[in-house]
């Protein structure tokens, strides 16, 4: 695990540091260390991995830590058996994860790191293939340059020149037509992706959960609700709950209510 995290076998992300930091602490104090629902948590059934191109698989890469925590929180708050819940859970940060979650498992989700789903604050999301090929070849971009463009310099930041949603809200309040069009385009793509999750759940959905930093914006949440309320009841857990999620995950193992998995 430590080797895979160091070389970024499944992606480069700040969460890769977790196990690398925990390991020497666990050794020093002779205690167990756990990682909880990393971005590569993978519950996909085989059919969800099919991409359309042999040799390319759809990957489960999402804000799994916060998504799964909000799932169990919703079940606990509503006295719902955690093994039975069926939700569409959306994490909105600098990147977006739109997930179909059944029994606590993320059975489908857009690749939140690169290449699928709606565009977000910084990320490009799904793109027309012919256009992306032309962009890469015409600009003669390296892979590293392409990844930077599509993960850090696209989305709202690419169109509007800032990744600070507070600044974008101010522009919306001043009736900035370009900001309004791009904002509407983002909501349009989010709602389309949520509709796809509803299809994955075969229309059997207990509700929608919205979470992540962007849900602290009432303007964002209220405008999104107008598009998706038809799909079910909506619960909002503003912000992120990573620290609570890490603690509760370890607690479930230490209390023997859940068995730790072995990385292999």
Protein Blocks (a to p, Z undefined) as FASTA:
>chain_A
ZZmmmnomnoccfklmmmmmmmmmmmmnopacddehifklcfbdfklmpnoighiacddd
ddfklmmmmmmmmmmmnopafklgccddddddfbccddddeehiafbdcdfkgopajddf
kbgbjadfklmmmmmmmnopafklmmmmmmmmgcjllmnopabfklmmmmmmnopaklmm
mmmmmmmmmmmmmmmmmmmnnopafbdcdedjklmpmklmmmmmmmmmmnoccdddehjd
klmmmmmmmmmmmnopaccdddZZ
